[in-house]
Amino acid sequence: MAGTDLDQVVDNEMRSYAFPWTRGVFADCLKSAYECWVVQTGGGELIGHGILSVGAGEAHLLNICIRRDRQGEGHGRALLHHMLDCARLRRAHVVFLEVRPSNRVAMTLYRSLGFEPVGRRPGYYPADRGVEDAQVMALALA
Ligand SMILES: CC(C)(COP(=O)(O)OP(=O)(O)OC[C@H]1O[C@@H](n2cnc3c(N)ncnc32)[C@H](O)[C@@H]1OP(=O)(O)O)[C@@H](O)C(=O)NCCC(=O)NCCS
């Protein structure tokens, strides 16, 4: 991901999440030298993005998103594999993430790759009616 990708990234984010990240958050991630990646089609169109922070042997998957009209085609799984490879290259031994328990597709994807629930953050996410807990999941890397 480069700064010039941000218009498209923010547009994709807004189409895919009820509570999207702002442009400023993505810009901060780029400045912080997080692992910031986009999924690009052969025609050059950006259809997804992923953000991972790594430090002290631990990685944290902060965002993974495939544009709504391109979901269910295997891009999310491919992007997640790539983000895990990045974590391994940066010598992380574990990857953590938070997910809404109501997010069935994401939960299924994470579980299929071996992520296990390790905790709960009460009231972590904004929701249509109040807040929603986060399920914390972890994957030990070989
Ligand atoms: C979660 C997300 C990244 C998955 O990406 P995707 O490209 O749609 O997913 P894929 O096509 O790679 O499918 C990956 C797995 O998800 C599950 N899945 C995909 N679509 C599904 C559906 N409609 N119902 C149930 N499970 C589904 C399956 O386990 C699938 O694996 P399989 O095809 O081998 O069975 C994507 O749906 C997305 O961007 N959602 C909005 C943002 C979001 O919720 N991000 C996660 C925040 S924690």
The ligand as a Gaussian input file, in Angstrom:
#p B3LYP/6-31G(d) Opt

LIG

0 1
 C      -13.807000     -11.484000       5.944000
 C      -13.311000     -11.257000       4.507000
 C      -11.962000     -10.558000       4.541000
 C      -13.167000     -12.614000       3.824000
 O      -12.697000     -12.398000       2.501000
 P      -13.393000     -13.137000       1.247000
 O      -12.584000     -12.838000       0.053000
 O      -14.824000     -12.767000       1.229000
 O      -13.244000     -14.659000       1.700000
 P      -12.784000     -15.894000       0.795000
 O      -13.550000     -15.926000      -0.473000
 O      -11.291000     -15.914000       0.719000
 O      -13.279000     -17.102000       1.708000
 C      -12.537000     -17.448000       2.848000
 C      -13.363000     -18.325000       3.747000
 O      -14.370000     -17.559000       4.398000
 C      -15.530000     -18.368000       4.554000
 N      -16.614000     -17.782000       3.779000
 C      -16.512000     -17.016000       2.670000
 N      -17.753000     -16.622000       2.271000
 C      -18.616000     -17.168000       3.169000
 C      -20.028000     -17.126000       3.321000
 N      -20.796000     -16.427000       2.470000
 N      -20.571000     -17.775000       4.370000
 C      -19.814000     -18.464000       5.258000
 N      -18.457000     -18.544000       5.153000
 C      -17.885000     -17.914000       4.129000
 C      -15.186000     -19.754000       4.038000
 O      -14.628000     -20.495000       5.107000
 C      -14.103000     -19.418000       3.029000
 O      -13.242000     -20.483000       2.797000
 P      -13.579000     -21.596000       1.661000
 O      -13.999000     -20.843000       0.444000
 O      -12.287000     -22.315000       1.499000
 O      -14.670000     -22.417000       2.231000
 C      -14.320000     -10.413000       3.681000
 O      -15.559000     -11.059000       3.674000
 C      -14.475000      -8.988000       4.141000
 O      -13.718000      -8.113000       3.737000
 N      -15.488000      -8.694000       4.993000
 C      -15.740000      -7.324000       5.445000
 C      -14.638000      -6.825000       6.335000
 C      -14.428000      -7.762000       7.508000
 O      -15.381000      -8.198000       8.141000
 N      -13.147000      -8.034000       7.810000
 C      -12.761000      -8.874000       8.941000
 C      -12.743000      -8.061000      10.183000
 S      -12.222000      -9.017000      11.598000

